[in-house]
Amino acid sequence: MVGNANKQAEKESLKLLDSFAMIHLIAEDQDWAMRQMLAYHFSKGVGILDCFNASVCFRLNIPIFTDNIKDYLKILPPNLVVKPY
């Protein structure tokens, strides 16, 4: 939801997201994310939100579709990071 310019854009984003299944973090995801954060925050500039997003992809072995491939490639294998356009 970050990046919406206004309430209308937020409403449209929520409508789009409703068509997808929500996958929630589990304890193991949080532990994995923290390990990545501790290992790569200072050396590679990895942020905690990217670590949380990547943790689910790592656990389920499913790709993340993102324009931010440079950050995700720091913590995920290349086959799990896809630039959609």
PyMOL Python script that loads the backbone (N, CA, C, O; Angstrom):
from pymol import cmd

cmd.read_pdbstr("""\
ATOM      1  N   MET A   1       0.805  -1.185   0.000  1.00  0.00           N
ATOM      2  CA  MET A   1       0.000   0.000   0.000  1.00  0.00           C
ATOM      3  C   MET A   1       0.855   1.259   0.000  1.00  0.00           C
ATOM      4  O   MET A   1       0.362   2.363  -0.230  1.00  0.00           O
ATOM      5  N   VAL A   2       2.127   1.077   0.258  1.00  0.00           N
ATOM      6  CA  VAL A   2       3.036   2.223   0.225  1.00  0.00           C
ATOM      7  C   VAL A   2       3.163   2.706  -1.212  1.00  0.00           C
ATOM      8  O   VAL A   2       3.317   1.900  -2.129  1.00  0.00           O
ATOM      9  N   GLY A   3       3.098   3.994  -1.406  1.00  0.00           N
ATOM     10  CA  GLY A   3       3.257   4.554  -2.734  1.00  0.00           C
ATOM     11  C   GLY A   3       1.971   5.045  -3.360  1.00  0.00           C
ATOM     12  O   GLY A   3       2.007   5.712  -4.394  1.00  0.00           O
ATOM     13  N   ASN A   4       0.822   4.730  -2.751  1.00  0.00           N
ATOM     14  CA  ASN A   4      -0.428   5.276  -3.272  1.00  0.00           C
ATOM     15  C   ASN A   4      -0.448   6.784  -3.067  1.00  0.00           C
ATOM     16  O   ASN A   4      -0.076   7.290  -2.008  1.00  0.00           O
ATOM     17  N   ALA A   5      -0.888   7.487  -4.097  1.00  0.00           N
ATOM     18  CA  ALA A   5      -0.869   8.951  -4.061  1.00  0.00           C
ATOM     19  C   ALA A   5      -2.022   9.553  -3.275  1.00  0.00           C
ATOM     20  O   ALA A   5      -1.914  10.665  -2.759  1.00  0.00           O
ATOM     21  N   ASN A   6      -3.139   8.808  -3.182  1.00  0.00           N
ATOM     22  CA  ASN A   6      -4.320   9.346  -2.508  1.00  0.00           C
ATOM     23  C   ASN A   6      -5.255   8.209  -2.112  1.00  0.00           C
ATOM     24  O   ASN A   6      -4.970   7.037  -2.355  1.00  0.00           O
ATOM     25  N   LYS A   7      -6.383   8.583  -1.493  1.00  0.00           N
ATOM     26  CA  LYS A   7      -7.341   7.578  -1.007  1.00  0.00           C
ATOM     27  C   LYS A   7      -7.954   6.778  -2.149  1.00  0.00           C
ATOM     28  O   LYS A   7      -8.213   5.585  -1.991  1.00  0.00           O
ATOM     29  N   GLN A   8      -8.190   7.406  -3.287  1.00  0.00           N
ATOM     30  CA  GLN A   8      -8.762   6.695  -4.432  1.00  0.00           C
ATOM     31  C   GLN A   8      -7.792   5.626  -4.922  1.00  0.00           C
ATOM     32  O   GLN A   8      -8.198   4.496  -5.194  1.00  0.00           O
ATOM     33  N   ALA A   9      -6.538   5.969  -5.035  1.00  0.00           N
ATOM     34  CA  ALA A   9      -5.530   4.996  -5.455  1.00  0.00           C
ATOM     35  C   ALA A   9      -5.417   3.872  -4.428  1.00  0.00           C
ATOM     36  O   ALA A   9      -5.246   2.709  -4.793  1.00  0.00           O
ATOM     37  N   GLU A  10      -5.511   4.213  -3.160  1.00  0.00           N
ATOM     38  CA  GLU A  10      -5.477   3.207  -2.102  1.00  0.00           C
ATOM     39  C   GLU A  10      -6.660   2.253  -2.233  1.00  0.00           C
ATOM     40  O   GLU A  10      -6.503   1.040  -2.094  1.00  0.00           O
ATOM     41  N   LYS A  11      -7.836   2.800  -2.498  1.00  0.00           N
ATOM     42  CA  LYS A  11      -9.043   1.979  -2.664  1.00  0.00           C
ATOM     43  C   LYS A  11      -8.888   1.030  -3.853  1.00  0.00           C
ATOM     44  O   LYS A  11      -9.264  -0.139  -3.771  1.00  0.00           O
ATOM     45  N   GLU A  12      -8.337   1.533  -4.952  1.00  0.00           N
ATOM     46  CA  GLU A  12      -8.121   0.701  -6.138  1.00  0.00           C
ATOM     47  C   GLU A  12      -7.093  -0.391  -5.865  1.00  0.00           C
ATOM     48  O   GLU A  12      -7.241  -1.518  -6.337  1.00  0.00           O
ATOM     49  N   SER A  13      -6.065  -0.064  -5.113  1.00  0.00           N
ATOM     50  CA  SER A  13      -5.054  -1.064  -4.754  1.00  0.00           C
ATOM     51  C   SER A  13      -5.664  -2.159  -3.889  1.00  0.00           C
ATOM     52  O   SER A  13      -5.391  -3.341  -4.097  1.00  0.00           O
ATOM     53  N   LEU A  14      -6.478  -1.776  -2.934  1.00  0.00           N
ATOM     54  CA  LEU A  14      -7.140  -2.769  -2.076  1.00  0.00           C
ATOM     55  C   LEU A  14      -8.036  -3.685  -2.890  1.00  0.00           C
ATOM     56  O   LEU A  14      -8.078  -4.891  -2.646  1.00  0.00           O
ATOM     57  N   LYS A  15      -8.752  -3.124  -3.851  1.00  0.00           N
ATOM     58  CA  LYS A  15      -9.624  -3.931  -4.711  1.00  0.00           C
ATOM     59  C   LYS A  15      -8.804  -4.949  -5.502  1.00  0.00           C
ATOM     60  O   LYS A  15      -9.187  -6.114  -5.612  1.00  0.00           O
ATOM     61  N   LEU A  16      -7.674  -4.502  -6.050  1.00  0.00           N
ATOM     62  CA  LEU A  16      -6.798  -5.419  -6.779  1.00  0.00           C
ATOM     63  C   LEU A  16      -6.251  -6.507  -5.862  1.00  0.00           C
ATOM     64  O   LEU A  16      -6.234  -7.683  -6.227  1.00  0.00           O
ATOM     65  N   LEU A  17      -5.807  -6.116  -4.678  1.00  0.00           N
ATOM     66  CA  LEU A  17      -5.228  -7.088  -3.747  1.00  0.00           C
ATOM     67  C   LEU A  17      -6.245  -8.108  -3.256  1.00  0.00           C
ATOM     68  O   LEU A  17      -5.872  -9.220  -2.884  1.00  0.00           O
ATOM     69  N   ASP A  18      -7.513  -7.751  -3.250  1.00  0.00           N
ATOM     70  CA  ASP A  18      -8.555  -8.692  -2.831  1.00  0.00           C
ATOM     71  C   ASP A  18      -8.632  -9.923  -3.728  1.00  0.00           C
ATOM     72  O   ASP A  18      -9.173 -10.951  -3.320  1.00  0.00           O
ATOM     73  N   SER A  19      -8.104  -9.831  -4.931  1.00  0.00           N
ATOM     74  CA  SER A  19      -8.157 -10.968  -5.848  1.00  0.00           C
ATOM     75  C   SER A  19      -7.024 -11.973  -5.596  1.00  0.00           C
ATOM     76  O   SER A  19      -6.961 -13.014  -6.249  1.00  0.00           O
ATOM     77  N   PHE A  20      -6.139 -11.661  -4.660  1.00  0.00           N
ATOM     78  CA  PHE A  20      -5.024 -12.547  -4.336  1.00  0.00           C
ATOM     79  C   PHE A  20      -5.186 -13.145  -2.948  1.00  0.00           C
ATOM     80  O   PHE A  20      -5.808 -12.545  -2.071  1.00  0.00           O
ATOM     81  N   ALA A  21      -4.625 -14.326  -2.757  1.00  0.00           N
ATOM     82  CA  ALA A  21      -4.620 -14.949  -1.439  1.00  0.00           C
ATOM     83  C   ALA A  21      -3.574 -14.256  -0.565  1.00  0.00           C
ATOM     84  O   ALA A  21      -2.486 -13.920  -1.030  1.00  0.00           O
ATOM     85  N   MET A  22      -3.914 -14.052   0.683  1.00  0.00           N
ATOM     86  CA  MET A  22      -2.986 -13.451   1.636  1.00  0.00           C
ATOM     87  C   MET A  22      -2.194 -14.576   2.304  1.00  0.00           C
ATOM     88  O   MET A  22      -2.777 -15.516   2.845  1.00  0.00           O
ATOM     89  N   ILE A  23      -0.887 -14.475   2.265  1.00  0.00           N
ATOM     90  CA  ILE A  23      -0.023 -15.435   2.936  1.00  0.00           C
ATOM     91  C   ILE A  23       0.633 -14.710   4.099  1.00  0.00           C
ATOM     92  O   ILE A  23       1.356 -13.732   3.909  1.00  0.00           O
ATOM     93  N   HIS A  24       0.375 -15.195   5.295  1.00  0.00           N
ATOM     94  CA  HIS A  24       0.866 -14.520   6.494  1.00  0.00           C
ATOM     95  C   HIS A  24       2.228 -15.052   6.918  1.00  0.00           C
ATOM     96  O   HIS A  24       2.568 -16.210   6.674  1.00  0.00           O
ATOM     97  N   LEU A  25       2.985 -14.192   7.546  1.00  0.00           N
ATOM     98  CA  LEU A  25       4.260 -14.602   8.126  1.00  0.00           C
ATOM     99  C   LEU A  25       4.032 -15.597   9.247  1.00  0.00           C
ATOM    100  O   LEU A  25       3.051 -15.510   9.986  1.00  0.00           O
ATOM    101  N   ILE A  26       4.942 -16.535   9.362  1.00  0.00           N
ATOM    102  CA  ILE A  26       4.954 -17.436  10.516  1.00  0.00           C
ATOM    103  C   ILE A  26       6.257 -17.177  11.266  1.00  0.00           C
ATOM    104  O   ILE A  26       7.121 -16.441  10.789  1.00  0.00           O
ATOM    105  N   ALA A  27       6.389 -17.774  12.417  1.00  0.00           N
ATOM    106  CA  ALA A  27       7.568 -17.524  13.259  1.00  0.00           C
ATOM    107  C   ALA A  27       8.872 -17.797  12.517  1.00  0.00           C
ATOM    108  O   ALA A  27       9.839 -17.050  12.664  1.00  0.00           O
ATOM    109  N   GLU A  28       8.902 -18.858  11.727  1.00  0.00           N
ATOM    110  CA  GLU A  28      10.118 -19.203  10.991  1.00  0.00           C
ATOM    111  C   GLU A  28      10.470 -18.121   9.963  1.00  0.00           C
ATOM    112  O   GLU A  28      11.645 -17.844   9.724  1.00  0.00           O
ATOM    113  N   ASP A  29       9.447 -17.515   9.361  1.00  0.00           N
ATOM    114  CA  ASP A  29       9.689 -16.419   8.421  1.00  0.00           C
ATOM    115  C   ASP A  29      10.339 -15.239   9.134  1.00  0.00           C
ATOM    116  O   ASP A  29      11.280 -14.633   8.623  1.00  0.00           O
ATOM    117  N   GLN A  30       9.835 -14.927  10.302  1.00  0.00           N
ATOM    118  CA  GLN A  30      10.372 -13.806  11.061  1.00  0.00           C
ATOM    119  C   GLN A  30      11.813 -14.074  11.479  1.00  0.00           C
ATOM    120  O   GLN A  30      12.656 -13.178  11.442  1.00  0.00           O
ATOM    121  N   ASP A  31      12.088 -15.311  11.876  1.00  0.00           N
ATOM    122  CA  ASP A  31      13.468 -15.673  12.234  1.00  0.00           C
ATOM    123  C   ASP A  31      14.395 -15.563  11.024  1.00  0.00           C
ATOM    124  O   ASP A  31      15.499 -15.030  11.133  1.00  0.00           O
ATOM    125  N   TRP A  32      13.949 -16.063   9.878  1.00  0.00           N
ATOM    126  CA  TRP A  32      14.743 -15.979   8.652  1.00  0.00           C
ATOM    127  C   TRP A  32      15.001 -14.525   8.295  1.00  0.00           C
ATOM    128  O   TRP A  32      16.125 -14.148   7.962  1.00  0.00           O
ATOM    129  N   ALA A  33      13.955 -13.711   8.366  1.00  0.00           N
ATOM    130  CA  ALA A  33      14.089 -12.288   8.038  1.00  0.00           C
ATOM    131  C   ALA A  33      15.102 -11.606   8.951  1.00  0.00           C
ATOM    132  O   ALA A  33      15.915 -10.804   8.490  1.00  0.00           O
ATOM    133  N   MET A  34      15.057 -11.917  10.227  1.00  0.00           N
ATOM    134  CA  MET A  34      15.991 -11.300  11.163  1.00  0.00           C
ATOM    135  C   MET A  34      17.426 -11.727  10.868  1.00  0.00           C
ATOM    136  O   MET A  34      18.348 -10.917  10.962  1.00  0.00           O
ATOM    137  N   ARG A  35      17.617 -13.002  10.510  1.00  0.00           N
ATOM    138  CA  ARG A  35      18.971 -13.456  10.155  1.00  0.00           C
ATOM    139  C   ARG A  35      19.497 -12.713   8.931  1.00  0.00           C
ATOM    140  O   ARG A  35      20.665 -12.325   8.891  1.00  0.00           O
ATOM    141  N   GLN A  36      18.638 -12.514   7.935  1.00  0.00           N
ATOM    142  CA  GLN A  36      19.062 -11.777   6.741  1.00  0.00           C
ATOM    143  C   GLN A  36      19.373 -10.329   7.088  1.00  0.00           C
ATOM    144  O   GLN A  36      20.345  -9.757   6.594  1.00  0.00           O
ATOM    145  N   MET A  37      18.551  -9.749   7.930  1.00  0.00           N
ATOM    146  CA  MET A  37      18.759  -8.361   8.333  1.00  0.00           C
ATOM    147  C   MET A  37      20.099  -8.207   9.051  1.00  0.00           C
ATOM    148  O   MET A  37      20.866  -7.286   8.766  1.00  0.00           O
ATOM    149  N   LEU A  38      20.367  -9.107   9.973  1.00  0.00           N
ATOM    150  CA  LEU A  38      21.623  -9.029  10.721  1.00  0.00           C
ATOM    151  C   LEU A  38      22.830  -9.274   9.818  1.00  0.00           C
ATOM    152  O   LEU A  38      23.886  -8.670  10.007  1.00  0.00           O
ATOM    153  N   ALA A  39      22.672 -10.150   8.853  1.00  0.00           N
ATOM    154  CA  ALA A  39      23.789 -10.484   7.969  1.00  0.00           C
ATOM    155  C   ALA A  39      24.047  -9.416   6.908  1.00  0.00           C
ATOM    156  O   ALA A  39      25.193  -9.200   6.516  1.00  0.00           O
ATOM    157  N   TYR A  40      22.987  -8.744   6.440  1.00  0.00           N
ATOM    158  CA  TYR A  40      23.145  -7.911   5.245  1.00  0.00           C
ATOM    159  C   TYR A  40      22.717  -6.457   5.373  1.00  0.00           C
ATOM    160  O   TYR A  40      22.848  -5.702   4.410  1.00  0.00           O
ATOM    161  N   HIS A  41      22.217  -6.047   6.511  1.00  0.00           N
ATOM    162  CA  HIS A  41      21.768  -4.657   6.634  1.00  0.00           C
ATOM    163  C   HIS A  41      22.914  -3.678   6.432  1.00  0.00           C
ATOM    164  O   HIS A  41      22.805  -2.756   5.623  1.00  0.00           O
ATOM    165  N   PHE A  42      23.998  -3.865   7.148  1.00  0.00           N
ATOM    166  CA  PHE A  42      25.105  -2.917   7.041  1.00  0.00           C
ATOM    167  C   PHE A  42      25.970  -3.171   5.817  1.00  0.00           C
ATOM    168  O   PHE A  42      26.455  -2.222   5.200  1.00  0.00           O
ATOM    169  N   SER A  43      26.172  -4.433   5.455  1.00  0.00           N
ATOM    170  CA  SER A  43      27.063  -4.725   4.337  1.00  0.00           C
ATOM    171  C   SER A  43      26.418  -4.478   2.977  1.00  0.00           C
ATOM    172  O   SER A  43      27.100  -4.083   2.032  1.00  0.00           O
ATOM    173  N   LYS A  44      25.100  -4.710   2.870  1.00  0.00           N
ATOM    174  CA  LYS A  44      24.436  -4.587   1.569  1.00  0.00           C
ATOM    175  C   LYS A  44      23.246  -3.631   1.580  1.00  0.00           C
ATOM    176  O   LYS A  44      22.619  -3.423   0.541  1.00  0.00           O
ATOM    177  N   GLY A  45      22.927  -3.053   2.722  1.00  0.00           N
ATOM    178  CA  GLY A  45      21.824  -2.100   2.799  1.00  0.00           C
ATOM    179  C   GLY A  45      20.442  -2.713   2.734  1.00  0.00           C
ATOM    180  O   GLY A  45      19.489  -2.050   2.324  1.00  0.00           O
ATOM    181  N   VAL A  46      20.317  -3.960   3.129  1.00  0.00           N
ATOM    182  CA  VAL A  46      19.024  -4.648   3.091  1.00  0.00           C
ATOM    183  C   VAL A  46      18.139  -4.137   4.223  1.00  0.00           C
ATOM    184  O   VAL A  46      18.586  -4.012   5.362  1.00  0.00           O
ATOM    185  N   GLY A  47      16.868  -3.841   3.899  1.00  0.00           N
ATOM    186  CA  GLY A  47      15.911  -3.362   4.890  1.00  0.00           C
ATOM    187  C   GLY A  47      15.035  -4.474   5.442  1.00  0.00           C
ATOM    188  O   GLY A  47      14.868  -5.513   4.802  1.00  0.00           O
ATOM    189  N   ILE A  48      14.484  -4.263   6.614  1.00  0.00           N
ATOM    190  CA  ILE A  48      13.689  -5.295   7.280  1.00  0.00           C
ATOM    191  C   ILE A  48      12.407  -5.617   6.512  1.00  0.00           C
ATOM    192  O   ILE A  48      11.999  -6.778   6.486  1.00  0.00           O
ATOM    193  N   LEU A  49      11.764  -4.642   5.890  1.00  0.00           N
ATOM    194  CA  LEU A  49      10.537  -4.939   5.149  1.00  0.00           C
ATOM    195  C   LEU A  49      10.819  -5.837   3.947  1.00  0.00           C
ATOM    196  O   LEU A  49      10.030  -6.732   3.645  1.00  0.00           O
ATOM    197  N   ASP A  50      11.929  -5.605   3.267  1.00  0.00           N
ATOM    198  CA  ASP A  50      12.315  -6.500   2.171  1.00  0.00           C
ATOM    199  C   ASP A  50      12.595  -7.906   2.702  1.00  0.00           C
ATOM    200  O   ASP A  50      12.265  -8.899   2.054  1.00  0.00           O
ATOM    201  N   CYS A  51      13.197  -7.979   3.866  1.00  0.00           N
ATOM    202  CA  CYS A  51      13.474  -9.291   4.473  1.00  0.00           C
ATOM    203  C   CYS A  51      12.182 -10.025   4.808  1.00  0.00           C
ATOM    204  O   CYS A  51      12.078 -11.230   4.576  1.00  0.00           O
ATOM    205  N   PHE A  52      11.205  -9.320   5.347  1.00  0.00           N
ATOM    206  CA  PHE A  52       9.916  -9.955   5.653  1.00  0.00           C
ATOM    207  C   PHE A  52       9.236 -10.446   4.378  1.00  0.00           C
ATOM    208  O   PHE A  52       8.744 -11.574   4.334  1.00  0.00           O
ATOM    209  N   ASN A  53       9.205  -9.610   3.344  1.00  0.00           N
ATOM    210  CA  ASN A  53       8.591 -10.026   2.077  1.00  0.00           C
ATOM    211  C   ASN A  53       9.313 -11.233   1.494  1.00  0.00           C
ATOM    212  O   ASN A  53       8.675 -12.180   1.036  1.00  0.00           O
ATOM    213  N   ALA A  54      10.616 -11.201   1.509  1.00  0.00           N
ATOM    214  CA  ALA A  54      11.405 -12.285   0.936  1.00  0.00           C
ATOM    215  C   ALA A  54      11.264 -13.579   1.722  1.00  0.00           C
ATOM    216  O   ALA A  54      11.377 -14.665   1.154  1.00  0.00           O
ATOM    217  N   SER A  55      11.021 -13.474   3.010  1.00  0.00           N
ATOM    218  CA  SER A  55      10.967 -14.678   3.850  1.00  0.00           C
ATOM    219  C   SER A  55       9.878 -15.645   3.410  1.00  0.00           C
ATOM    220  O   SER A  55      10.091 -16.858   3.413  1.00  0.00           O
ATOM    221  N   VAL A  56       8.724 -15.130   3.035  1.00  0.00           N
ATOM    222  CA  VAL A  56       7.630 -15.998   2.589  1.00  0.00           C
ATOM    223  C   VAL A  56       7.994 -16.644   1.258  1.00  0.00           C
ATOM    224  O   VAL A  56       7.742 -17.831   1.049  1.00  0.00           O
ATOM    225  N   CYS A  57       8.579 -15.872   0.370  1.00  0.00           N
ATOM    226  CA  CYS A  57       9.014 -16.428  -0.919  1.00  0.00           C
ATOM    227  C   CYS A  57      10.045 -17.528  -0.708  1.00  0.00           C
ATOM    228  O   CYS A  57      10.000 -18.566  -1.369  1.00  0.00           O
ATOM    229  N   PHE A  58      10.967 -17.298   0.210  1.00  0.00           N
ATOM    230  CA  PHE A  58      12.000 -18.287   0.498  1.00  0.00           C
ATOM    231  C   PHE A  58      11.376 -19.573   1.060  1.00  0.00           C
ATOM    232  O   PHE A  58      11.700 -20.676   0.617  1.00  0.00           O
ATOM    233  N   ARG A  59      10.482 -19.415   2.035  1.00  0.00           N
ATOM    234  CA  ARG A  59       9.856 -20.588   2.661  1.00  0.00           C
ATOM    235  C   ARG A  59       9.042 -21.399   1.669  1.00  0.00           C
ATOM    236  O   ARG A  59       9.129 -22.627   1.659  1.00  0.00           O
ATOM    237  N   LEU A  60       8.255 -20.737   0.836  1.00  0.00           N
ATOM    238  CA  LEU A  60       7.370 -21.434  -0.090  1.00  0.00           C
ATOM    239  C   LEU A  60       8.004 -21.713  -1.449  1.00  0.00           C
ATOM    240  O   LEU A  60       7.408 -22.374  -2.300  1.00  0.00           O
ATOM    241  N   ASN A  61       9.225 -21.200  -1.644  1.00  0.00           N
ATOM    242  CA  ASN A  61       9.934 -21.358  -2.919  1.00  0.00           C
ATOM    243  C   ASN A  61       9.096 -20.836  -4.084  1.00  0.00           C
ATOM    244  O   ASN A  61       8.960 -21.490  -5.118  1.00  0.00           O
ATOM    245  N   ILE A  62       8.538 -19.640  -3.889  1.00  0.00           N
ATOM    246  CA  ILE A  62       7.763 -18.980  -4.927  1.00  0.00           C
ATOM    247  C   ILE A  62       8.403 -17.624  -5.223  1.00  0.00           C
ATOM    248  O   ILE A  62       8.950 -16.994  -4.318  1.00  0.00           O
ATOM    249  N   PRO A  63       8.343 -17.165  -6.471  1.00  0.00           N
ATOM    250  CA  PRO A  63       9.012 -15.907  -6.808  1.00  0.00           C
ATOM    251  C   PRO A  63       8.271 -14.680  -6.295  1.00  0.00           C
ATOM    252  O   PRO A  63       7.058 -14.700  -6.087  1.00  0.00           O
ATOM    253  N   ILE A  64       9.025 -13.628  -6.102  1.00  0.00           N
ATOM    254  CA  ILE A  64       8.460 -12.317  -5.847  1.00  0.00           C
ATOM    255  C   ILE A  64       8.578 -11.533  -7.158  1.00  0.00           C
ATOM    256  O   ILE A  64       9.634 -11.520  -7.789  1.00  0.00           O
ATOM    257  N   PHE A  65       7.500 -10.892  -7.552  1.00  0.00           N
ATOM    258  CA  PHE A  65       7.484 -10.075  -8.752  1.00  0.00           C
ATOM    259  C   PHE A  65       7.628  -8.630  -8.308  1.00  0.00           C
ATOM    260  O   PHE A  65       6.740  -8.086  -7.652  1.00  0.00           O
ATOM    261  N   THR A  66       8.738  -8.011  -8.661  1.00  0.00           N
ATOM    262  CA  THR A  66       9.060  -6.689  -8.142  1.00  0.00           C
ATOM    263  C   THR A  66       9.921  -5.913  -9.114  1.00  0.00           C
ATOM    264  O   THR A  66      10.670  -6.484  -9.907  1.00  0.00           O
ATOM    265  N   ASP A  67       9.798  -4.607  -9.037  1.00  0.00           N
ATOM    266  CA  ASP A  67      10.688  -3.739  -9.798  1.00  0.00           C
ATOM    267  C   ASP A  67      11.997  -3.540  -9.040  1.00  0.00           C
ATOM    268  O   ASP A  67      12.982  -3.061  -9.600  1.00  0.00           O
ATOM    269  N   ASN A  68      11.996  -3.909  -7.778  1.00  0.00           N
ATOM    270  CA  ASN A  68      13.140  -3.719  -6.885  1.00  0.00           C
ATOM    271  C   ASN A  68      14.019  -4.973  -6.858  1.00  0.00           C
ATOM    272  O   ASN A  68      14.290  -5.524  -5.791  1.00  0.00           O
ATOM    273  N   ILE A  69      14.456  -5.413  -8.018  1.00  0.00           N
ATOM    274  CA  ILE A  69      15.207  -6.663  -8.061  1.00  0.00           C
ATOM    275  C   ILE A  69      16.581  -6.550  -7.400  1.00  0.00           C
ATOM    276  O   ILE A  69      17.086  -7.537  -6.864  1.00  0.00           O
ATOM    277  N   LYS A  70      17.187  -5.374  -7.428  1.00  0.00           N
ATOM    278  CA  LYS A  70      18.542  -5.240  -6.887  1.00  0.00           C
ATOM    279  C   LYS A  70      18.597  -5.566  -5.397  1.00  0.00           C
ATOM    280  O   LYS A  70      19.563  -6.174  -4.936  1.00  0.00           O
ATOM    281  N   ASP A  71      17.580  -5.172  -4.642  1.00  0.00           N
ATOM    282  CA  ASP A  71      17.585  -5.461  -3.205  1.00  0.00           C
ATOM    283  C   ASP A  71      17.226  -6.911  -2.909  1.00  0.00           C
ATOM    284  O   ASP A  71      17.836  -7.537  -2.043  1.00  0.00           O
ATOM    285  N   TYR A  72      16.247  -7.444  -3.619  1.00  0.00           N
ATOM    286  CA  TYR A  72      15.839  -8.822  -3.344  1.00  0.00           C
ATOM    287  C   TYR A  72      16.896  -9.834  -3.773  1.00  0.00           C
ATOM    288  O   TYR A  72      17.016 -10.897  -3.163  1.00  0.00           O
ATOM    289  N   LEU A  73      17.660  -9.520  -4.810  1.00  0.00           N
ATOM    290  CA  LEU A  73      18.736 -10.428  -5.224  1.00  0.00           C
ATOM    291  C   LEU A  73      19.850 -10.508  -4.189  1.00  0.00           C
ATOM    292  O   LEU A  73      20.689 -11.407  -4.254  1.00  0.00           O
ATOM    293  N   LYS A  74      19.869  -9.596  -3.250  1.00  0.00           N
ATOM    294  CA  LYS A  74      20.862  -9.647  -2.172  1.00  0.00           C
ATOM    295  C   LYS A  74      20.535 -10.738  -1.158  1.00  0.00           C
ATOM    296  O   LYS A  74      21.421 -11.198  -0.437  1.00  0.00           O
ATOM    297  N   ILE A  75      19.261 -11.161  -1.094  1.00  0.00           N
ATOM    298  CA  ILE A  75      18.857 -12.118  -0.055  1.00  0.00           C
ATOM    299  C   ILE A  75      18.114 -13.340  -0.589  1.00  0.00           C
ATOM    300  O   ILE A  75      17.881 -14.294   0.153  1.00  0.00           O
ATOM    301  N   LEU A  76      17.741 -13.321  -1.865  1.00  0.00           N
ATOM    302  CA  LEU A  76      17.045 -14.457  -2.456  1.00  0.00           C
ATOM    303  C   LEU A  76      17.819 -14.976  -3.663  1.00  0.00           C
ATOM    304  O   LEU A  76      18.544 -14.217  -4.306  1.00  0.00           O
ATOM    305  N   PRO A  77      17.673 -16.259  -3.974  1.00  0.00           N
ATOM    306  CA  PRO A  77      18.302 -16.784  -5.193  1.00  0.00           C
ATOM    307  C   PRO A  77      17.652 -16.159  -6.439  1.00  0.00           C
ATOM    308  O   PRO A  77      16.479 -15.789  -6.396  1.00  0.00           O
ATOM    309  N   PRO A  78      18.387 -16.042  -7.524  1.00  0.00           N
ATOM    310  CA  PRO A  78      17.867 -15.387  -8.730  1.00  0.00           C
ATOM    311  C   PRO A  78      16.565 -15.968  -9.278  1.00  0.00           C
ATOM    312  O   PRO A  78      15.758 -15.235  -9.847  1.00  0.00           O
ATOM    313  N   ASN A  79      16.351 -17.265  -9.116  1.00  0.00           N
ATOM    314  CA  ASN A  79      15.117 -17.866  -9.640  1.00  0.00           C
ATOM    315  C   ASN A  79      13.872 -17.422  -8.870  1.00  0.00           C
ATOM    316  O   ASN A  79      12.752 -17.661  -9.323  1.00  0.00           O
ATOM    317  N   LEU A  80      14.053 -16.780  -7.712  1.00  0.00           N
ATOM    318  CA  LEU A  80      12.901 -16.305  -6.932  1.00  0.00           C
ATOM    319  C   LEU A  80      12.660 -14.813  -7.069  1.00  0.00           C
ATOM    320  O   LEU A  80      11.793 -14.267  -6.386  1.00  0.00           O
ATOM    321  N   VAL A  81      13.403 -14.144  -7.932  1.00  0.00           N
ATOM    322  CA  VAL A  81      13.238 -12.689  -8.101  1.00  0.00           C
ATOM    323  C   VAL A  81      12.930 -12.417  -9.567  1.00  0.00           C
ATOM    324  O   VAL A  81      13.746 -12.691 -10.447  1.00  0.00           O
ATOM    325  N   VAL A  82      11.735 -11.873  -9.821  1.00  0.00           N
ATOM    326  CA  VAL A  82      11.271 -11.654 -11.196  1.00  0.00           C
ATOM    327  C   VAL A  82      10.864 -10.208 -11.372  1.00  0.00           C
ATOM    328  O   VAL A  82      10.071  -9.677 -10.595  1.00  0.00           O
ATOM    329  N   LYS A  83      11.409  -9.572 -12.398  1.00  0.00           N
ATOM    330  CA  LYS A  83      10.964  -8.221 -12.762  1.00  0.00           C
ATOM    331  C   LYS A  83       9.814  -8.395 -13.746  1.00  0.00           C
ATOM    332  O   LYS A  83      10.015  -8.932 -14.835  1.00  0.00           O
ATOM    333  N   PRO A  84       8.600  -7.948 -13.381  1.00  0.00           N
ATOM    334  CA  PRO A  84       7.412  -8.269 -14.190  1.00  0.00           C
ATOM    335  C   PRO A  84       7.300  -7.484 -15.485  1.00  0.00           C
ATOM    336  O   PRO A  84       6.493  -7.848 -16.341  1.00  0.00           O
ATOM    337  N   TYR A  85       8.074  -6.426 -15.663  1.00  0.00           N
ATOM    338  CA  TYR A  85       7.946  -5.630 -16.891  1.00  0.00           C
ATOM    339  C   TYR A  85       9.275  -5.032 -17.246  1.00  0.00           C
ATOM    340  O   TYR A  85       9.386  -4.325 -18.247  1.00  0.00           O
TER     341      TYR A  85
END
""", "prot")
cmd.dss("prot")
cmd.show_as("cartoon", "prot")
cmd.util.cbc("prot")
cmd.orient("prot")
